[in-house]
């Protein structure tokens, strides 16, 4: 399968990956042939692109570190919980509602551990109307992947994932006119927004979160050079959980489409994170991150420096900047071939362009 921009979808295309609605139900199942009415329905979901199957890419399989239905289910549960928090502004009634979240975190960890050799390949096609909830789940998944790669114990990675899942819960206590403002925030509004990490810490403390989970909520906006908030801590004083969540948070935010911006390509977001190692982020965590997250996810159409056009068909752990690419034949007499950019004979080849 390959990724196609929604605006470029053609009638008769075959959907390559099941789409889920913001409520967590199935919107369209994999394998359905897209009619004009279905394409219009997809556009109404505020999605920028979808995966389709065609003859050339039908053997290309995208394997995510967790099942799409698990991701959708926990996103909906997080949405329900966060909306409940926003309506009630207290912690007294949430202990029971947290139990399914803990169970789903265990499900996430079980799937990641079972697929621990997989690279995070999927371009997340979140609906930007439910951004906060889907973002929280993605940050939890990415954080857990990094933690496992760093050798965390099961208990340690569980607490990391819990903190990551709730890292933005404090935004439920920020005034809606600030949280939902379309334009640039004033300096005063920005200072209020920055308090969300403190609000989240105070709320999660009432739920008896462990210190390891709490510190991720409180310090995920701290930066290695001391320019972060709320306490301006430097790298040596920032807990490893907060360092991990910081990278997962920035990456998912940069690669997400919002009402006011387009999504950045994974390769560009990774370049930004690499460029800010030791300034904003821990180099150790950055190195672990780039081993596990594909710069060019499977399904992307790319152009190589030799002029060849193809579709990324595989990524390898630790070599995520150098994928395998299935090349489109130039003539009818040619057969498709795969170029592995990680092989020594292809070291001079680079990816020049990603075709959205």
Buried (B, 14 or more C-beta within 10 A) or exposed (E): BBBBEBEEBEEEBBBBBBBBBBEBEEBBEBEEEBEEEBBEBBEEBBBBBBBBBBEBBEEBEBEBBBEBEBBBBBBBBBBBBBEBBBEEEEBEEBEEEBEBBEEBBEBBBEBBEEBEEBBBBBBBBBBBEBBBBBBBBBBBBBBBBBBBBBEBEEEBBBBBBBBBBBBBBBBBBBEEEBBEBEEEBEEEBEEBBBBBBBBBBBBBBEBEBEEBBBBBBBBBBBBBBEEBBBBEBEBEEBBBBBBBBBBBBBBBBBBBBEEEEEBBBBBBBBBBBBEBBEEBBBEBBBEBBBBBBBBBBBBBBBBBEEEBBBBBBBBBEEBBBBBBBBBBEEEEEEEBEEBBBBEEEBEEBEBEEBBB
